[in-house]
Amino acid sequence: MLTLGIESSCDDTAAAVVKDDFTLLSSFLSSQDQVHTRFGGVVPELASRSHLQAIVPAVNEALQQAKVKLSDIDLIAATQGPGLIGSLLVGFSYAKALSFVTGIPCIGVDHMAGHILSVFLEKKQPDFPFIALVVSGGTSSIYLAEGFNEFTLLGRTRDDAAGEAFDKVAKLLGYPYPGGPIVSQEAGKGNRNSIKFPRSWLEKDSLDFSFSGLKTSVLNHCNREKQKNRPLQLQDICASFQEAVCEVLVTKTLLAARLHNVKTVVMGGGVSSNPRLREVMQLQCSKEKRELFIPRPAHCTDNGAMIAIAGIQAHKKEADYSFNRDVYCRSLLA
């Protein structure tokens, strides 16, 4: 069985073809970074218009790379939510239109399920159950995954997601959009112990996240340094900020593993490609004798292949293939 996966939840248009044994035949992504850079962040209306221009070429390129025709596809899977409503509408409406014209069944996929299952694109795959940390620009969440369609939300961000905090700190430090990867790069050159930024642990044994206070602490530090006419040590700021984020993400993820007596940890989402986060998570998992699975960086960020895998699994149970389905802005896994 061949599945065409379509992803358009935010600012990247992606398509991929995947076999039902999770073999990846093709994966294509059209980035909108150049569109949004001059605005310092994603502009929803521009994102929607860019998806309209990119969706057909992206699907055609994925089919061409896989050396298959649309008539060879057995299932179409598209992101139904969460995300920017306008962006979601482009990809999901296009998928339903393809289904209507060709008769190929179309299934809607929750974006979070895609990130949780993206690890199955790799050769080394985890067994269930596992604790999944999904970290990106839009979410920081912890799930207990007990099967391909069995996810329980254990904790989520109460304000800024980790990736969002990275981008906001990058902007206040003067880095261009997308700034998160730049902060990560600069952090590798700095002293992560130079500035004691706060860690937000919330209530005892809470698995929720809060990064807005950390972002404000970075801003306050910069303002204090400027008031004293001292130059900002940008690399040290980046390193110290990143260390605070990583410590909270790792500590709460492993707390979830202990609370639920789970020996396997999985990471997904764009921020899970952060080298320092990978390093700290691997170190702490090794100390606690837990097995860690992380997709390669290309599979951490939004992509059509993860949507295809989630669609394949949803297809195996009772699913809704009707054409009156609509997109949604909040994850149904919540």
HELIX and SHEET records of a PDB file:
HELIX    1   1 ASP A   33  HIS A   36  1                                   4    
HELIX    2   2 THR A   37  PHE A   39  5                                   3    
HELIX    3   3 PRO A   44  ALA A   66  1                                  23    
HELIX    4   4 LEU A   70  ASP A   72  5                                   3    
HELIX    5   5 ILE A   85  THR A  102  1                                  18    
HELIX    6   6 HIS A  111  LEU A  117  1                                   7    
HELIX    7   7 SER A  118  LEU A  121  5                                   4    
HELIX    8   8 ALA A  162  LEU A  172  1                                  11    
HELIX    9   9 GLY A  180  ALA A  187  1                                   8    
HELIX   10  10 SER A  212  GLN A  227  1                                  16    
HELIX   11  11 LEU A  234  LEU A  259  1                                  26    
HELIX   12  12 GLY A  270  SER A  273  5                                   4    
HELIX   13  13 PRO A  275  LYS A  287  1                                  13    
HELIX   14  14 PRO A  297  CYS A  300  1                                   4    
HELIX   15  15 GLY A  304  HIS A  315  1                                  12    
SHEET    1   A 5 LEU A  24  SER A  31  0                                        
SHEET    2   A 5 ASP A  12  LYS A  19 -1                                        
SHEET    3   A 5 LEU A   2  GLU A   7 -1                                        
SHEET    4   A 5 LEU A  75  GLY A  81  1                                        
SHEET    5   A 5 CYS A 106  ASP A 110  1                                        
SHEET    1   B 5 GLU A 150  ARG A 156  0                                        
SHEET    2   B 5 SER A 140  GLY A 147 -1                                        
SHEET    3   B 5 PHE A 130  VAL A 135 -1                                        
SHEET    4   B 5 THR A 264  GLY A 268  1                                        
SHEET    5   B 5 GLU A 291  PHE A 293  1                                        
END                                                                             
